[in-house]
Amino acid sequence: MVKARFVAVIDIGKTNAKLAIVDRLKQTEIAVRKIENISLVGPLYLHFDIQGIWEFLCASLAELNAEIPIDAISCTTHGACAALVDDLGNLALPVLDYEYSGPEQCDTYYRRVRPDFSESSTPPLSGGLNLAKQLVWQAREFPDEFARTKWILLYPQYWGFLLTGIAASEITSIGCHSDLWNFPAREFSSLVKNQGWEEKFPPLRKAQDILGPVQPQLAEQLGLRQNLPVYVGIHDSNASLLPHLLSKKSPFAVVSTGTWVVVCAPGGSLENLDPSRDSFSNIDVFGRQVPSARFMGGREFSKLTGNVIFEPHLQIIEQVLKNKWMLCLRFAREAGPFPPIMRD
């Protein structure tokens, strides 16, 4: 018997933010609200519109709960994102958009302090796609604000924190091309230790654990029942992978699509991962390494097509397949298997 039947899933993707009500008995979404996930150019730097997303989520929770009484809440978000929270639970700094190029200003220093690939299984990436580089840049650029940061919260757990007031860390976001995790030792990386950040990360919890109940005043404000449980939450690519881990025997591969196309190969070999081509290791909800590769497929599609849907003729498809035509150029600069050619 399914106890929590109607689960509100907060899903913050790079392109859209969504609240979906999932009927666990029927394994289907039965209601969805969605907005564009925009970034604000200032103050300080390019950052996510946290207030706008929060207001959308609160309004959507209240509206949908009035129609379908919610039994639980879970959170999933894109990676490479963290919120720096002070003693009062407020943001010490804006939540940085990983496409902002500012963290590249500390590349020289970062190359000296980042862990080796053999430790963190993390390739060097542009902008703030390496979460640790975001944090290094923020600590150097805004030392006072970073010093008063009590918690570094991974993005799924930040939304859980806003709902419950309880801080936690979770492995799938920490281990997502971040340079924050030592995979062989199963502990925080040497960079985290050398920077003195260990105490800023709250205790590790499992994604499937109940983080805590919605705060009483917030529950009353939104019309939610008291003691409504909120789960710790999970990185979005790992959320896509989890049902297959529970139903299939490895090795196998899963392709998760969206703004990013992420290919995961549970049970695959870790020996031939090439950091220069954005192949690396994620970590699944059970703490196991998962060989992975990715590129910004959704963004590539948008740039190439202008989001205009075109249905090719069968003859064109046959011609492409016959001639083995492949488009290997990279139109999204952030990452992928075809790095740009560097010229003097």
N, C-alpha and C positions, 0 to 999 in steps of 0.2 A: 504493500500500500504506500503510495507516494504521499508524504506528509505535507511538504511544501509544494503545492501544485502550481500555483501561479507565481512565477519568479520575475521580478523586474530586473532586467539586465541593462546596466549602464555600459554603453559601448562607445568609447571615444577613439575614433580613427583619425588619421591625419587629415582626411578630407571632410568627413562628417562626424557629428556627435549624434548619438541615437539612444533612445530609451525604448526597449522592447519588452513586452509582456510575453513570457514563454509558458505555455501549458506543458508541464513536464509529463503529464499523463499521455498526451497526444504527440509530444515532441515537436511542437509547432509554435511559431510566433503567431499570436492572435491579435496583437495591437502594437503599433509602432509610431513613434514620434521622432522626427529627425530635423536637424538644422546643419547649416554649413559650419565647419570648424574654421573660423577665421583667426588670423593673427594680427596683433596690433604693433605698429612700428615703434611705439615708445610709450612711456618714458624708459630710459636706460638702454633698451635693446628690443629686438623683435621677440614678442612673447605671445602666448596663447591668451585668449579672452576668457579667463577663468570665471570672472563674474558673470559674463554672458552665458557661459555653459551652465553654471550653477543655477542661475535663474530659470533657464530652460528646463533643467532636470527637475527642479522643485515644482515648477508649474505642471510638467508632464506627469510626475508622480502623483500629484494631487488630482489631476484630471482623470488619469487612467484608473487610479485606485477607487475613485467614485463609481466607475463602471465595473471594474473587476477587482475585488478585494485582494491586495497583494499579500503573499505569504512570506516572501523573503526578497532580498536584494543582493545582486552580485555585480561586480565591476570588472571590466576588461578594457584595456587601452593599448595604443601603440607603444612601442619601446622608445629608448633613448630620451627619456623625459623624467624629471624629478622636480619635486616641490620642496623648497627650503622653508621650514616652518619655525617660528620663534616660540618662546615660552607661553605666549598667549594664544597660540594656535593660528596666528596670522602669518601671511607670507612675508618672509624676510626680504625676498627679491621676487620679481616677476618670474613666472614659469617659462623658461627659455624655449623658443621654437628651434628644434635641432637643425633647421635649414639656415639659420642665421650664421653668417661666416665669422662673427666676432671671435669665437674660441680658437680660430686658426692663428690669431695673433700670438698665441703662446705655443705654437708648434715646436719651436726650437727647444724650449724648456720641457715640453710634454714628451718629446722623443727621448729625453734623458731619464724621465721618471716613470714612464709607462712600463708595464710588465712585458716580458717576452711573450710571443705568440704561444709558446709551449706552456706557459702558465695560464694566460687569460683566454686563449683561443679566440682572440679578437683582432681583426685586421685594422690597420690605420685607415680612418674614414674622414671625409670632409666635414666642414661645419662642426656641428655638435653631435654627430651621429655616434661618436664614442662618448657615452655619458660621463665618464671620468674626466674627459677633456673639458666638457661643459663646467664641471665642478671646479677643476683646476683654474680655469679662466675666471669664473665668478669669485673664487677665493682670492685671486691675485688682483682682480679689477675692483672688487667691492669688499675689502677685508673686514670692515666694521660690520656690514650686514651678514657676511658669512660667519663671523665670530659669534654673533648672537643667534645663529641658527641652532635650534635644539635638535630638530629632526631633519634628516634627508629622507624624504618619502618618495618611493617609486610611484609612478603615476596612478596605477590602479588603487594602490593603498592610500593615496592622497584623497581620492573621492570617498573611500571608506572612512577615512579620518574625519572628513567634513560631516559625514552622516552620523558617526558614532562618538567622535572625540578620542578614539583609541588609535595609537600608532603601532604599525607593524611593518616588517619587511617580508618579501616573498621571493623565492629563488628564481622564477622564470624571468622576471624583469631585471633582477640583479645580474643574471647571467646572459643577458641579451646584448652581444657585442659592446660591452660596457667598459672593459678593463677593470671592473670592480671585483671580479671573482677569480679565485685560484682554483681551476678545475681539478688538477691532480690532488691538491690538498683538501678540497671541499671546504674552503674557508675564504674570508675576504682576502683580496689580492695584496701583494706587497705594496702597491701604490696606496691603497686605503690605509694600511698600517703606517707607512712612512709619512703620509700626510696628516696622520693623527685623527682620522675620521671615524674610526670604529665605533666610538660612543655616540656618534651622530646618527647611526643607523639603528632604528628600533629593533627589537627582537624578531628573529625569523619565525614566521608562521606558515603553515601549509595553506595553499590556495583554497582548499576545500574546508578549512576551519571556519567556524563562525567567529568573526572579528569581535562582534558585540551587537547590542541593539541600537536602533536609531535613537538618538538623544530625545528624551521625553518631550521637551519643548518643541523640537522640530517635528516630531511625530504628530503632536497636537496641531501645529500650524498647518501641516499638509493633509491632515485628516487620516493619517496612517494609524494602524492599531499600535498600542503600546507594546514594547518589547519585540518589535519586528526585527528579525535577525538580518544582519548584513554579513556577507561572507568576505574573506580576505581578498579574493580577486586574483586575476591572472593576466599575463601578457597575451595579446590577442592571437598571435600566431600559434602559441601554445594552446590556447583555447580551441583553435581549429584542429590542432593535432590530437587533443586528448580523447575524443570519441574513438578515433582509430587505434590509439594505444590500448583502449579498453576492449576493442572488438577484433583486433587483428594480431597475428603473430609476426614478429619482426624476422627478417628485414623486409621493409616496404618503404614506399615513398609517398609523401603527401605534398600537393601543391596548393598553397593558400594564396588567394588572389585578392587584390584591392588596390590601394595606392601602391603597395609593394606586392611583388610576386615572390613568395618565400617557398623554397623547396626544402623539405625536411626528409631525412632518410634514417629513421630509427633502426638501429641494428647495423647500420652501414659502417664502413671503415673510416677511421679518423686520420689515417696515415698520410693521405694525399691531399689534405686541405691546403689550398693555396691562398694566403691572405692577400696577395696582389690582385686576385680575381674575386674578392669578396666571398670566398667560401670560408667557413668558420664552424664553430660548434655553438649551438644553443644548449639550453638545459631544460629538460622536461619537468613536468609537475612532480615527478617522483625523484628528481635530482640526478637523472641520467643524462649523459652527453648525447646530443643529437647532431650529426653532421648536417650542415645547412648551407644553402647558397641563396642569393636573392638579387633582384634588380627592381628598379622602380617602374614596374610594368604598367600600372594604371596611369602614372604620370607620363610615361612614354606614349601610351595610346592617346592621351589627351592632346599632347603636343603634335603628334603626327596627324591626327584626324580632326582636331578642333571639336571633338565630341560629336562629330557627325557620323551617324551609323550608315554604313554602306554595305550592301550585300553583294559580294562579287559573283560574277557569272561562273558557272561550273568550269568553263574552258580556261578561265584565268587561274582558278585553283589548280587544275590539272597541269597547266603550264608551269606554275611555281613549283609544284612537286616534282615534275619531270626534270626541270633544270636545277633543282635543289637550291633555289634562291633563298638566301638568308639575309636579314637585315641585322648587321652586327654593330652598326654605329650606335653611340650612346647619346641620346638627346637630353636625358636628365643627368646632371653632373654628379649627383650625390653619391652614387655607388653602382656596383654591378660588375659583371665578368669582363667587360671590355673597357678597361681604363683609358682615359684620354692619352693621346700621343703628346709627350712633352717635347717642345722644340725650344732651342735657344733663341 
